[in-house]
């Protein structure tokens, strides 16, 4: 979730960049930096830590120039050290680049560039892009041509901007996933990752679309689409009040937060995974091999949506770390006198870290001798203070009461915990075990492209009064979560079930009035789910399928098919829940419900 700012024009560049970075600091505070072009040279100043460190450094060595870039970083590849801070300068010191996102294929590109003689001084995937663009600069003759050529080789979700010593007063930017907004002024142009950074200077903005390549000069904008054709993107006049600015142009916080998931997911695993070795590490949680070997069982403690994350976590920890796992409602745990000892690792899962029932369960486990870990989104919350270790989810502020991005980042965090326990217990690891993680933000972004179809589907089903959700194995908790979201947001009665249990009761409810949402992905239980869908169809129920298969395979059974990308079984639930979140949202909107603040619900339940 890095912050990006750029400027070409007549103002003093560095103060403007710092002002923009201050407004973007929520997007990253591991390091910050600026690059300006001064007298045909790159002048780059970077500092590890929060933005104030960069401000102090610039006060001691002031710089300015004709145009430039600024960046505040949340680490993805490489630790948060100055050598990994942005802007990143290429090995030949002729261009600088700022970047948000992940380059999935950076390793093979890096190996190729090293073989060609290019040197690297950082641990980042960003430097790979800088050197790749520079490698094409001589052949293409200009920065825009070199960027266009380089982007054809890059895989992943990313956005970046570059300046060079070519003599042109220009910034070249490219978007493939994370947002980039361009601002238009009088003989000046701006660039940022969030419009809020530009509102002081201009209200006229252009939002780049995926695949867009833009050139910014004092005279205006030139944009090419993914095919290389010149296009004109619509200019928007932003007349936002503070709340609208916070919503980023979305109608509701919930929809904004659903769309923030690719970035939040990336931020949660960023800096914690070495994709070259498969190793996982955390800042605030560690176990040596002896301590990890002493763990005999894991208790996952949570409420509501976080409990569903814990149920997925059970599958992950048992399969990857080979430890038995119990999942408990926080509200029930301490009342059943659980068996806990020094061989128990208790993990409290909470978005806010202030949920009373979860805190009580965590304290009960700790009192009985368990080691205590918190998976939490809020720095300094009560859960993080009572736990021995913390794995933060880095979802950012979640305003909507119904949890979306907090849930998917909890799933990522629990996946990392499972991998870490596996690693510390001496079980095999390697790059292949984390390879799909790099593809996860892109897969979630692809699932979000179903939004239009799901909005149309909501028109058909928003008047129904009951829904049934079915899933098997690791996707059974996703059925529970899908049903919970629909209940919370639309006030429709919905139930989630393990699909194999359908014949043990719920099948009596199926008729023409009951839509049944089926999660049918992967190979392990796909045929079983197919059988369940056929049983629903035979009783005239409406069959809605979330699947990674070609829709033609289900056309005779399913009334609606929502296609999602395929990932490993351990990560697939994170992708599968996205269409269910959108379905709940659009049904709720269609029914006129307050989707951000559903009746009777609170964001954090701080009493029992």
C-alpha positions, 0 to 999 in steps of 0.5 A: 500500500505504498504512496506515490506522488509526482509533479511537473510544473512551475511550483517548488517541487520538493515542498509539494512532494512532501505535502503529498507524502504527508497526506499519503503516509497512511499508505506506508511508513517503512521508508520515504524518499524523493527524486528531482531532476536538477541541471540534468542530474538525478538527485535522490534523498531517501530515509528509513522510517517514517516521513519525519526522518526524510523531512529532517534529512532534507532540512539538512541537505535541501534540494529542488529541481524542475520536476520529481517524484515522491514515495512512502513505502510499505515493504513487500520485497526486502526489509524496510531499510534505506537501500530498499527505499524508493525512488529506486535508481537504475544501475546506470543512474539515468532514471528513477522509479517509484512503485506500488504493487508486486512484480510476480516474475521479478526473479527470472527477470532479475536473473536475466539482467544479472546475466546481461551485466546489470548490477543490483543494490537492493532486495526489491522487485522495484529495482528490477523494473528500473534496470529493465526499463533502462536496458531498453532506453538506448534502443527505444530512444525515449522513456515512454518507449522503453517503459512500454516495452518493459511492461510487456514483460511484467506480470502482477498488479503494479503501478509505477512512475519514472523520471529520467535525465533525458532532458525532457520535463516529463513523468511517465506512469503506468497502471496495472492494478493499483490506482493512479490518478493524474491531476491537471492544472494551469501549465502543471500536472500531478500524479498520485495514488490517492486523489486526496493528495491532490485536492489542495492543488487541483480538483480536475483529475483523470483516473488511469485504467488498467494497461494505461501508459501516461506521459505528464508534462507542463502542457498536459497529459498523453495517454496510451491504452493497453494496445498502444493507441492514443486515448483521452480519458474522461476528466472528473471535477472532484467536489468532494467533502471530507467523507466523500474523499475518504470513500475515494469516490465509492458510494459506500465504505463497504464497496471501497473496502471490498475493492481494497482487498488486493492491496490489503492482501499484498500489504499483509504478506509483504516483507514477510515472505522470501519468494526465493527460499519460501521462508516466512518471518514476522516482526513481532512473533518468533519461535525457535525450533525448540519452542515450535517443537514443544507445541502440541496443539493450537487453539484458535479463538474468535467471534463472528467473521473472525471465527470463520477465518479461524475455521479456515486456519484450522485446515491450514495449520493442520495440513501445513504444520501437522498440528491438531487445531481446535476452533472456539467461539470466544464467547464459549471458550472460558465457560467450557473449562478447556484443556490447556497446558504449556504445549498449547499455542492459543491464537486470538483472531480479531479485527479490532483487538478489543472484542470482549469475548475474544479477549476473555478467551485469550486471557483464559488460555493464558492463565492456564499456561498457553502461549498467546498470539494475536492476529489483529489489525489495530496497533496497540489494541488490547489483544496485542498488549496481552499477547506474547506475539502479534501478526498484524494484518495491515488491512488499513482502516475498515469503516464498514461494519460488515468485515471484508478486507479484514477477513481476507487479510486474516486468512493471509495472516493465518496462512503465513502462521501455518507456513511459519510453524511448518518451517520452525518445526523442520518440515520441508519448505521451498519457493514452490510452497509460496509461489501462488501467494505472489499471484493472489492479489491479481487473482482477487482483482480478477474476481472483482471484475465480476462486479457487473454480473453480480449487480445484475444477479442481485436484481433477480434475487433481492426479493428472496427471503431465504438463502442456503450456502454450501461448501466442502472442506476448506471452503465450508467456512466460506459458505458460513461467511457468505451467509453471514454477510448476506444476513448482516447487510440485507437482513435476508435469512441465510444459512451456511452448511457443509455440503455433505450435511445438506441431506441431513436436514436442509434439503427439506427447505429446497423449493423454487423459492430457495437460491442455493449458493455452491462453492465448487472449486478445486479438484478434491471435492468438485465432483461431490459438489456437482452432486449436491448441485444436481440434488438442488436442481432436482428439487427446483432450487435456484443453483448459483455456482462459484467455480474455477471451472469453465462455465460450460461444464455447469451450464446444465445444472447452474442457473448462475455461474460466477467464475473465479481464478484458480489457485492452490487449495490453501489460498482458493478460499480468499478468492472464493469469498469475493463474489459472495461479498459483492452479492451481499453488498448489491442485494443489500443496496437493492433492498435499501439497507444501510450497508455500511451501518447495518441495524443492531450491529457494531464494528467492535463488540466491547461488552459480553 
